[in-house]
Structures are given as structure tokens and as C-alpha cells.
Amino acid sequence: MTSGHAQMGIDDGLSKRLGFKKGPNVIRAAVVKSGGGTDPVHEFWTRTINRSRVLWRFIRMRKAKPTMQKNHKLSVLPTILALAPFAIAQSADTGTAHKAAATALLNSNNTGAAHLACPATIGPVSTANSPTGPGRAGGPPAGRGGRGGGRGRGAVPPKEDWFAEGGQVFDNLYMLTTKMNSAWAVTTSEGIILLDTLFGYAAQDAIVDGLRKVGLNPADIKYIVVSHAHGDHDGSVKFLQDTYKAHVIMGPKDWELSGREADPPRHDIEATDGQKLTLGDTTITIYITPGHTGGTLSFLVPVKDHGQAHLAMEWGGTALSAATSKEMLESYISNAKRLKDISEGQGADVIIGNHTEYNDALNRLERTKARKEDESNPWIVGKREVETYLTVVEECAKSWLAIGEGRP
């Protein structure tokens, strides 16, 4: 061993622990140790291997032909790896264990979500990450309005700091975006359903002009559905409501939150859990999923790619911190599980979000724009990835809950 690093693989010793008579070196994980402390990655794989041993032996007892045992063991390795993230979380209900379970599942479809949902550091004082990209610090969280945006001179950051070009991602779905946040225009036979509205300073350039650039008319906005009442998502609601007379749907608790703003939007429709919003030929489903806020909304949105039907899932509120209450964390966890079950049952295979970092949305959009006729749509990730995304945020919330209960 050198440089404080150890290597752990399925060598002969580990093979015996797993039930192999002989074991090929097929899995190898780097384990970093420092200062004599316990390393969570080492704990993760140790617990995974211990739990996998039980699964191996169960499989061996079920096999009728001894000559086939080697092939059976090798063929089940993907199952062992798929179960790995849950082994550590089940064997140690700690903040470190749950964060490790989330980390083990990370890929380009969910890394940004984990960045905001999971603790940044775990210790005497656990910390949270801040959203990447400009806007929250440079722009007013409660800023409202069109071109003026904020609440006075200097409130609006320079356009070059936040502006990004949106574009079409499905036959009936358009991304209207800044560098940090995304809104979504769902086109139907009778108008547009707008999901979120960005900061107030982005209303004209990103929403109004953004729609016109892709050949849509902002006057066709019939409904605005707000994921939650934070300024980077509801910042343009009042401007759009006043200008285009669109109906606004928000969770009941977030209407209360919105009502505390200096210049709030006009109270309109209170969302109900499982609500079906139909406009023309399209029906989206709205779920009340408290956790990030008391009235956070999540969505299932039917989309089409070259006429082929798919279903997009948006988890409406993601970021957590040490300030998130136990009640909100428990609600977040139960609703992530619930939406995961619903999404699986409905066959959701697309992930969209309201922060661009959640699933590398800006790069994904550029890939969509450069997509050739015979190439797959980068937003179609498959049902397993939707499940994984919601598992990641669930594990992050469990991490914060365990920390709050004194189990770092």
C-alpha cells in the first residue's frame, strides 16, 4: 500500500466471502483512507459485499445444476451492483451512509440534483451547496416584472451573466431558460401551458422573446403552473398574468408564500393533488409534493418525439439544507417515493427540471439542437433513469434527516 490508498477487489479472499470457490478479479474499487478515520466508500463496499454474500448463497441453493454455478454467479453480478447503493443505506441509517448511497447512483442525468439536495459536508456543522450559475446572488429572489425585473437600479444582473438561448426539445415541449433556471412551454391544440416563469428580469428576453424565437405566440399562454413560490420560478408570474391574462395554478401553501411578496400575483387556482389539467389535446398531471416548500408541485407531462409518445417527469422542488424542518424532510422523502411509484406505473422515461444543473440541461439542449434525423433524443433517458433520479433525491433527504436526528 502506498500514498494512503488501498485497493479492494474480488480476489480470492473476497471471493470466499461471496461464496465463490475461485473468483476472477472482476470488481475493483479504490478505497481512500486518511488520518485513521473511517472512509464511507470503504464502508459502502464492505457492507455491500456482506449483504451480497447472502444473495449469492440464496442463488446457489436455487440452482439445480452444479456445473452451471460459475455462470450463474457471473450473470448475477449486475444485480449485485444494482443493489449496492441500497446496502449501505439499509445497514447504517446515517447521514454519511445515505449520501454515499446517493453518490453511488450519480450520472449526468442526476448529478446536479444531488448537488443541491445532498449535504455538501457532514460534520459538527453540516453544510449545503448553493445553486451554480448567476442569478440568485445577482438578481432579486423576489424580483417581479418584465424588462425592469427587480426592485430598483442595480437589482438586475447584466444580461450576459444570465441569458441563455432556449429551444425545442420535443414536438410539443420547449425549454425557455437562463443559465441557472428553466421554464417549459407545453404546446397544445388550444394554446400553451407554461411551467414556471424564471426570475422577473428574464420575463421579456427568456419567456416572451424566447417563445417568439421558436415560432410561438406568448399571447397563447392559457395556464401558468408554478412549481413553487421562489423568485427564480415565480418571478415573472405577475407580469405574464397581467399582460396575457393567463390562469395561474400554484400549491395552496405556496399561494400563501407568494402572498407575502411586495407585489404578489393575483390569487387564482389552487392546485389539488393528482389534478388533471387539460388544454386542447393535452393533459398534464399535477402532484403536490411538499418538502422544498410547503406547496411544491411536481408534474407528469406527455410529450412526443417525431410523433412517438413519451412521458416527462419533473420533480418540482429539490434543494435542501440544515434549515429544512424534520416535517418537510419526511414529506420530501415520502413524496419522492410516491412519485417514483407513480412514474414507474405511468411509464415516465424523460426527466425535465427547473434548474439547468439538475441533469446538465444546457448541454443536453445543445445536443438536441445538433441532433441528426437518425439520432435518439438526449432527453429520453428511460424508465430506470427516472427511478434513479428520484431515488437519489430521496437518499439525499434521508441524509439530512439522519443528520438532524444526530446520526451523521
C-alpha positions in Angstrom: 0.0 0.0 0.0 1.3 3.4 -0.9 0.2 7.0 -0.7 -2.5 6.2 1.8 -4.5 4.2 -0.9 -5.7 0.7 -0.6 -7.2 -1.5 -3.3 -10.2 -3.7 -2.7 -11.3 -6.2 -5.3 -13.0 -9.6 -5.5 -9.7 -11.5 -5.1 -9.6 -15.0 -3.6 -10.3 -13.7 -0.1 -13.3 -11.6 -1.1 -14.5 -14.4 -3.4 -14.7 -16.7 -0.4 -16.8 -14.1 1.5 -19.1 -14.0 -1.5 -19.3 -17.8 -1.8 -17.0 -18.3 -4.8 -14.6 -21.3 -4.8 -12.5 -19.2 -7.1 -13.1 -15.6 -8.0 -12.0 -13.6 -11.0 -10.9 -10.1 -10.2 -14.0 -8.6 -11.8 -14.8 -5.7 -9.5 -12.2 -3.2 -8.1 -12.9 -0.1 -6.1 -10.4 2.4 -4.9 -10.6 3.0 -1.1 -9.1 6.2 0.2 -8.2 6.4 3.8 -6.8 9.4 5.7 -6.0 10.3 9.2 -7.0 6.9 10.5 -10.7 7.8 10.1 -13.5 5.7 8.7 -13.9 6.1 4.9 -17.5 6.0 3.7 -16.6 4.4 0.4 -14.8 1.6 2.2 -17.8 1.1 4.5 -20.1 1.2 1.4 -18.4 -1.7 -0.4 -17.8 -3.7 2.8 -21.5 -3.6 3.7 -22.4 -4.3 0.1 -20.2 -7.4 -0.1 -21.5 -8.6 3.3 -25.1 -8.3 2.1 -24.3 -9.7 -1.3 -23.0 -12.8 0.3 -26.5 -13.7 1.5 -27.9 -13.1 -2.0 -25.1 -15.3 -3.5 -25.9 -18.2 -1.2 -29.6 -17.9 -1.8 -29.0 -18.1 -5.6 -26.6 -21.1 -5.1 -29.3 -23.0 -3.2 -31.8 -22.4 -6.1 -29.6 -23.7 -8.8 -30.1 -27.3 -9.8 -27.0 -27.9 -11.9 -23.7 -27.6 -10.0 -21.8 -27.3 -13.3 -23.6 -24.1 -14.1 -22.7 -22.4 -10.8 -19.9 -20.3 -12.2 -22.0 -18.9 -15.0 -24.9 -18.2 -12.6 -22.6 -16.3 -10.3 -21.2 -14.1 -13.0 -24.6 -13.4 -14.6 -25.9 -12.1 -11.3 -23.1 -9.6 -10.8 -25.2 -6.7 -12.4 -27.8 -7.5 -9.8 -25.3 -7.2 -7.0 -24.1 -3.9 -8.4 -27.6 -2.6 -8.8 -28.4 -3.4 -5.1 -25.1 -1.9 -3.9 -26.4 1.7 -3.3 -29.2 0.3 -1.0 -26.9 -2.0 1.0 -25.1 0.8 2.8 -28.3 2.9 3.4 -30.1 -0.1 4.9 -27.2 -1.3 7.0 -26.4 2.2 8.5 -29.1 4.8 8.8 -26.7 7.7 9.0 -26.2 10.9 7.0 -22.9 9.6 5.6 -24.5 6.3 4.6 -27.4 7.8 2.8 -25.2 10.4 1.0 -22.9 7.5 -0.1 -26.0 5.6 -1.4 -27.0 8.7 -3.5 -23.4 9.2 -4.7 -23.2 5.7 -5.9 -26.0 6.4 -8.4 -24.8 9.6 -9.9 -24.5 10.2 -13.6 -25.2 13.0 -16.0 -29.0 12.6 -15.5 -29.0 13.4 -11.8 -25.6 14.8 -10.5 -26.8 18.4 -10.3 -29.9 17.4 -8.4 -27.8 15.6 -5.8 -25.5 18.8 -5.7 -28.5 20.8 -4.3 -30.3 18.0 -2.4 -27.5 16.3 -0.6 -25.3 17.8 2.2 -22.1 19.3 0.8 -20.2 18.4 4.0 -21.2 16.3 7.0 -19.8 17.1 10.4 -20.4 19.2 13.5 -21.9 21.8 11.2 -23.2 20.1 8.0 -23.4 22.5 5.0 -25.4 22.7 1.8 -24.4 23.6 -1.7 -25.7 26.7 -3.5 -27.1 26.7 -7.0 -24.5 27.0 -9.7 -24.7 29.8 -12.2 -25.6 33.5 -11.8 -29.0 34.8 -10.8 -29.7 34.1 -7.1 -26.9 36.3 -5.8 -27.0 38.8 -8.6 -30.8 39.1 -9.1 -33.5 39.7 -6.5 -35.2 36.4 -5.4 -38.5 38.3 -5.2 -38.0 40.4 -8.3 -41.1 40.8 -10.5 -42.0 42.3 -13.8 -40.9 42.5 -17.4 -37.9 44.4 -18.6 -37.4 46.1 -15.3 -37.3 42.9 -13.4 -36.0 43.7 -10.0 -36.9 46.3 -7.3 -34.6 49.1 -8.4 -31.4 50.1 -10.0 -28.7 47.6 -9.8 -31.1 44.8 -8.9 -30.9 43.1 -12.4 -27.6 41.4 -13.2 -26.1 42.1 -16.7 -27.8 40.1 -19.3 -24.6 38.4 -20.5 -24.3 36.9 -17.0 -27.6 35.0 -17.0 -29.0 34.8 -20.6 -29.1 31.5 -22.5 -31.0 30.6 -25.7 -33.8 28.2 -25.3 -35.2 25.8 -27.9 -37.4 22.9 -28.8 -36.8 19.6 -27.2 -39.9 17.6 -28.2 -42.6 18.1 -30.8 -44.7 19.8 -28.1 -42.2 20.9 -25.5 -39.9 24.0 -25.5 -37.2 24.9 -23.0 -37.2 28.6 -22.0 -34.1 29.2 -20.0 -31.5 31.2 -18.3 -28.1 29.9 -17.4 -29.5 28.7 -14.0 -33.2 28.1 -14.3 -35.6 26.6 -16.8 -39.2 27.1 -17.7 -41.2 24.8 -20.0 -43.8 25.7 -22.7 -46.1 22.8 -23.4 -47.9 23.4 -26.7 -51.4 22.1 -27.2 -54.2 22.4 -29.8 -55.7 25.2 -27.8 -52.7 27.1 -26.5 -49.7 26.9 -24.2 -49.3 25.6 -20.7 -46.2 27.3 -19.1 -44.4 25.5 -16.3 -42.6 28.1 -14.2 -41.6 31.7 -15.2 -37.9 32.3 -14.1 -36.7 35.4 -12.4 -38.7 38.6 -13.1 -35.8 40.2 -15.0 -35.9 37.3 -17.5 -39.6 37.7 -18.4 -39.1 39.6 -21.7 -35.9 38.1 -23.0 -36.3 34.5 -22.0 -40.1 34.0 -21.9 -41.8 36.5 -24.3 -39.0 36.8 -26.8 -38.0 33.2 -26.3 -41.4 32.0 -27.3 -41.4 34.2 -30.4 -37.9 32.9 -31.5 -39.3 29.4 -31.7 -42.4 30.5 -33.6 -44.8 30.6 -30.7 -47.0 33.5 -29.6 -46.9 34.4 -25.8 -50.5 35.6 -26.1 -51.3 31.9 -26.4 -50.3 31.2 -22.8 -53.5 30.0 -21.2 -52.2 28.5 -18.0 -49.1 29.1 -15.9 -48.3 26.3 -13.4 -45.7 27.3 -10.8 -43.6 24.5 -9.2 -43.0 26.6 -6.1 -43.1 30.2 -4.9 -39.5 31.2 -5.0 -38.4 34.1 -7.1 -36.4 32.1 -9.6 -39.5 30.2 -10.6 -42.4 32.6 -10.0 -40.6 35.8 -10.7 -42.5 36.6 -13.9 -45.9 35.4 -12.9 -47.5 38.7 -12.2 -46.1 40.3 -15.4 -47.4 37.4 -17.5 -50.7 37.2 -15.6 -51.3 40.9 -16.1 -50.1 41.0 -19.8 -51.7 37.8 -21.2 -54.5 37.1 -18.7 -53.3 33.6 -18.2 -54.7 31.5 -15.4 -52.2 30.7 -12.6 -52.0 27.4 -10.7 -50.0 27.1 -7.5 -50.0 24.9 -4.5 -52.2 26.2 -1.7 -49.3 26.7 0.8 -47.3 28.5 -1.9 -50.1 30.8 -2.7 -49.7 31.9 1.0 -46.0 32.2 0.4 -46.5 34.2 -2.7 -49.0 36.5 -1.0 -46.3 37.8 1.3 -44.4 39.4 -1.6 -44.4 43.1 -2.0 -46.3 42.9 -5.3 -47.8 39.5 -5.4 -49.7 37.9 -8.4 -53.4 37.8 -8.2 -54.6 34.7 -6.3 -56.1 32.3 -8.9 -56.3 28.5 -8.9 -55.2 26.3 -6.0 -53.7 23.0 -7.2 -55.0 19.7 -5.9 -53.0 16.5 -5.7 -53.4 14.4 -8.8 -55.1 17.2 -10.6 -55.5 16.7 -14.4 -55.0 19.9 -16.3 -56.4 19.6 -19.8 -55.9 22.1 -22.6 -57.0 21.0 -26.0 -55.4 17.7 -26.9 -53.0 17.6 -23.9 -53.5 16.6 -20.2 -50.7 17.1 -17.7 -50.9 15.7 -14.2 -50.0 17.8 -11.1 -48.9 16.4 -7.8 -48.5 18.3 -4.5 -45.1 17.2 -3.2 -44.1 19.3 -0.2 -40.6 19.2 1.0 -38.7 22.1 -0.7 -41.6 24.3 0.1 -45.0 23.6 1.7 -46.8 23.6 -1.6 -44.2 22.3 -4.1 -45.8 20.9 -7.3 -44.3 18.1 -9.5 -45.5 17.1 -12.9 -46.0 14.4 -15.4 -46.2 15.8 -18.9 -47.0 13.8 -22.1 -44.6 14.6 -24.9 -44.0 13.4 -28.4 -40.8 12.9 -30.3 -41.4 12.7 -34.1 -44.9 11.6 -33.2 -43.9 8.9 -30.8 -45.4 9.3 -27.3 -43.2 9.7 -24.2 -43.8 10.9 -20.6 -41.7 13.6 -18.9 -41.3 13.8 -15.1 -40.4 17.0 -13.3 -39.6 16.9 -9.5 -40.7 20.4 -8.6 -38.5 21.3 -5.6 -35.1 19.9 -5.0 -32.7 21.9 -2.8 -32.4 21.0 0.9 -30.3 22.3 3.8 -29.8 22.1 7.5 -32.6 24.6 7.9 -35.2 22.2 6.3 -37.5 21.0 9.0 -37.9 17.4 10.0 -41.6 17.6 8.9 -40.5 18.9 5.4 -37.8 16.3 5.1 -40.2 13.5 5.9 -42.7 14.8 3.4 -39.9 15.1 0.8 -38.9 11.5 1.3 -42.4 10.1 1.2 -43.3 12.2 -1.9 -40.2 11.2 -3.7 -41.1 7.5 -3.1 -44.7 8.2 -4.2 -43.8 10.0 -7.4 -41.3 7.2 -8.1 -44.0 4.6 -7.9 -46.4 6.8 -10.0 -43.8 7.5 -12.6 -42.9 3.8 -12.9 -46.6 2.9 -13.2 -47.2 5.6 -15.9 -44.0 4.7 -17.8 -42.2 8.1 -17.4 -39.0 8.0 -19.4 -38.0 11.6 -19.7 -36.5 13.9 -17.0 -37.0 17.7 -17.0 -36.2 20.2 -14.3 -36.4 23.8 -13.2 -32.7 24.3 -12.6 -30.4 23.6 -15.5 -27.7 21.9 -13.5 -30.0 19.1 -12.3 -29.5 17.0 -15.5 -26.9 19.0 -17.4 -29.8 20.6 -19.3 -27.9 23.3 -21.2 -25.5 20.8 -22.8 -28.5 18.4 -23.4 -30.3 21.2 -25.2 -27.3 21.9 -27.4 -27.1 18.2 -28.2 -30.8 18.3 -29.1 -30.3 21.2 -31.5 -27.4 19.4 -33.2 -29.3 16.1 -33.3 -29.4 14.3 -36.7 -32.5 12.7 -38.0 -31.4 9.2 -37.1 -30.1 10.1 -33.6 -32.0 9.5 -30.4 -33.4 12.4 -28.4 -31.0 13.2 -25.5 -33.9 13.8 -23.1 -35.3 10.3 -23.4 -33.3 8.5 -20.7 -35.5 5.5 -19.9 -37.7 4.5 -17.1 -34.8 3.2 -14.9 -33.1 6.7 -15.0 -36.3 8.4 -13.8 -36.5 6.0 -10.9 -32.8 6.5 -10.2 -33.2 10.3 -10.2 -36.0 10.2 -7.6 -34.0 7.6 -5.5 -31.0 10.0 -5.5 -33.0 12.9 -4.1 -34.8 10.6 -1.6 -31.4 9.4 -0.3 -30.2 13.0 0.0 -33.2 13.9 2.1 -32.7 10.8 4.2 -29.1 12.0 4.8 -30.3 15.4 6.0 -32.9 13.7 8.2 -30.4 11.4 9.8 -28.0 14.4 10.4 -30.8 16.3 12.1 -31.6 13.3 14.4 -28.0 13.1 15.5 -26.8 10.3 13.2 -24.2 11.9 10.9 
